[in-house]
């Protein structure tokens, strides 16, 4: 049985114009596990910050964060609580 978790995923996106379409494509693929999303620009650092609240098994969350983390100019960190 897969371990089910609820957690937060933080995504830091640099070079928004080039990177955001790729981030959004991946987030759309995993939309069924996202229960909340907030995005904020950080103009001073030329960065955008996206936070996700996710609810899924750890494999799905790992796939999501892995794909995002492979993108250039994207940093991803997550914290999960087993349910």
Secondary structure, DSSP 8 states (H G I E B T S, - for coil): ---EEEEEEEEEEESHHHHHHHHHHHHHHTGGGEEEEEEEEEGGGTEEEEEEEEEEEHHHHHHHHHHHHTSTTEEEEEEEEE-
